[in-house]
Amino acid sequence: MDLTITVRGCDQCKRNDRPATRYTLAVENGEPVTRDLCAEDAAPLEAVFGPLAPPEKPSPQDAFKEQLLTLMNEHEEETNALRARREAEWRKENPAPVKKAPAKKTAAKKTAPAKKTAVKKAAPAKKAPAKKTGTKSLTVAEIEALKAEGKQ
């Protein structure tokens, strides 16, 4: 479990060994300015403005949001730690295979080329006689004559 401690230091003297109070000052129609001041550095303000009201306590919603964020961060850190432990255990049980160096190639022995054998050519296959389908073959001259007559 992680513990987060927030320390508010004085913005003026930069000392963290004194408690600091957050002050917000705003000029009329101006941008508000927020500073954390220790009692010694806030004394001039209190001399001008009199005793200042104690700082506001955070609203219940703000306190709840802060608690929720803290719990979410703790859960995320615990989950990451658990994941890292499980991964380490898995790696211990399943070590990565060691890659072997590639074997050296040896020179291939030269051998005499194989003797060529004569290949006999096969006789051309005989064509089967065409079946008569009732279509008539025409020569080029006959086609030309038919075109001239306009019978095609």
C-alpha positions as CSV (number, residue, x, y, z in Angstrom):
1,M,0.0,0.0,0.0
2,D,1.4,3.4,-0.9
3,L,0.9,6.4,1.2
4,T,0.7,9.9,-0.3
5,I,1.6,12.9,1.8
6,T,0.9,16.4,0.6
7,V,2.9,19.2,2.1
8,R,2.0,22.8,1.5
9,G,4.9,25.1,1.7
10,C,5.1,28.9,1.8
11,D,5.3,30.4,-1.7
12,Q,7.1,33.4,-0.3
13,C,9.9,32.0,1.8
14,K,9.9,28.5,0.3
15,R,10.1,26.9,3.7
16,N,8.3,23.6,4.3
17,D,8.8,23.3,8.0
18,R,6.0,25.8,8.8
19,P,2.3,25.3,8.2
20,A,1.0,27.4,5.3
21,T,-2.4,28.7,4.6
22,R,-3.8,29.2,1.1
23,Y,-4.9,32.8,0.4
24,T,-6.7,34.0,-2.7
25,L,-6.7,37.7,-3.4
26,A,-8.6,39.4,-6.1
27,V,-8.7,43.0,-7.2
28,E,-12.2,44.3,-8.2
29,N,-12.9,43.1,-11.8
30,G,-9.4,41.4,-11.8
31,E,-8.0,37.9,-12.0
32,P,-7.8,36.2,-8.5
33,V,-4.3,35.2,-7.3
34,T,-3.7,32.2,-5.0
35,R,-0.7,31.9,-2.7
36,D,0.3,29.6,0.1
37,L,1.7,31.7,2.9
38,C,3.1,30.9,6.4
39,A,2.0,33.0,9.4
40,E,5.1,35.2,9.2
41,D,4.6,36.0,5.5
42,A,0.8,36.5,5.9
43,A,1.3,38.9,8.8
44,P,1.5,42.0,6.5
45,L,-1.8,41.0,4.9
46,E,-3.4,40.6,8.3
47,A,-2.0,43.9,9.4
48,V,-3.8,45.6,6.5
49,F,-7.0,43.6,6.4
50,G,-7.3,42.5,10.0
51,P,-7.6,38.9,11.1
52,L,-8.5,36.8,8.1
53,A,-11.2,34.2,8.1
54,P,-9.8,30.6,8.4
55,P,-9.5,28.8,5.1
56,E,-12.6,27.0,3.9
57,K,-12.8,23.3,4.6
58,P,-13.3,21.2,1.5
59,S,-16.9,20.4,0.7
60,P,-18.0,16.8,1.3
61,Q,-18.1,16.3,-2.5
62,D,-14.5,17.5,-2.8
63,A,-13.4,15.3,0.1
64,F,-15.2,12.3,-1.6
65,K,-13.5,13.0,-4.9
66,E,-10.1,13.2,-3.2
67,Q,-10.7,9.9,-1.5
68,L,-11.9,8.2,-4.7
69,L,-8.9,9.4,-6.7
70,T,-6.6,8.1,-3.9
71,L,-8.3,4.7,-4.0
72,M,-8.2,4.5,-7.7
73,N,-4.5,5.4,-7.8
74,E,-3.7,2.8,-5.1
75,H,-5.7,0.1,-7.0
76,E,-3.9,0.9,-10.3
77,E,-0.5,0.6,-8.6
78,E,-1.5,-2.7,-6.9
79,T,-2.8,-4.0,-10.2
80,N,0.4,-3.1,-12.0
81,A,2.5,-4.7,-9.3
82,L,0.5,-7.9,-9.4
83,R,0.7,-7.9,-13.2
84,A,4.5,-7.5,-13.0
85,R,4.8,-10.4,-10.4
86,R,2.7,-12.7,-12.6
87,E,4.6,-11.9,-15.7
88,A,7.9,-12.6,-13.8
89,E,6.6,-15.9,-12.6
90,W,5.4,-16.8,-16.1
91,R,8.8,-15.9,-17.6
92,K,10.5,-18.1,-14.9
93,E,8.2,-21.0,-15.9
94,N,8.5,-20.4,-19.6
95,P,12.0,-19.3,-20.4
96,A,12.6,-17.9,-23.9
97,P,14.1,-20.3,-26.3
98,V,17.8,-19.8,-26.9
99,K,18.5,-19.0,-30.6
100,K,21.2,-21.1,-32.0
101,A,23.9,-19.7,-34.3
102,P,23.3,-20.7,-37.9
103,A,25.5,-23.6,-39.0
104,K,28.4,-22.9,-41.1
105,K,27.9,-23.8,-44.8
106,T,30.4,-26.2,-46.2
107,A,31.5,-26.0,-49.8
108,A,29.5,-28.4,-52.0
109,K,31.5,-31.1,-53.7
110,K,31.5,-30.7,-57.5
111,T,30.4,-33.8,-59.2
112,A,30.4,-34.7,-62.9
113,P,27.3,-33.6,-64.7
114,A,24.8,-36.4,-65.3
115,K,24.8,-38.1,-68.7
116,K,22.0,-36.9,-71.0
117,T,19.8,-39.6,-72.3
118,A,18.1,-39.5,-75.6
119,V,14.5,-38.7,-75.4
120,K,12.3,-40.4,-77.9
121,K,9.6,-38.2,-79.4
122,A,6.2,-39.7,-79.2
123,A,4.3,-40.0,-82.4
124,P,1.6,-37.4,-82.8
125,A,-1.8,-38.5,-81.7
126,K,-4.3,-39.3,-84.4
127,K,-7.2,-37.0,-84.6
128,A,-10.6,-38.7,-84.3
129,P,-12.8,-38.0,-87.3
130,A,-15.1,-35.0,-86.7
131,K,-18.7,-35.8,-86.1
132,K,-21.1,-34.4,-88.6
133,T,-23.4,-32.0,-87.0
134,G,-25.3,-30.9,-90.0
135,T,-23.4,-27.7,-90.5
136,K,-22.0,-26.9,-93.8
137,S,-18.5,-25.6,-94.3
138,L,-18.1,-22.7,-96.7
139,T,-15.1,-21.5,-98.6
140,V,-14.1,-17.9,-98.7
141,A,-15.3,-17.7,-102.3
142,E,-18.7,-19.1,-101.4
143,I,-19.0,-16.6,-98.5
144,E,-18.1,-13.7,-100.8
145,A,-20.7,-14.9,-103.4
146,L,-23.4,-15.2,-100.7
147,K,-22.6,-11.7,-99.4
148,A,-22.9,-10.3,-103.0
149,E,-26.3,-12.0,-103.3
150,G,-27.4,-10.7,-99.9
151,K,-28.4,-14.1,-98.6
152,Q,-26.4,-14.3,-95.6
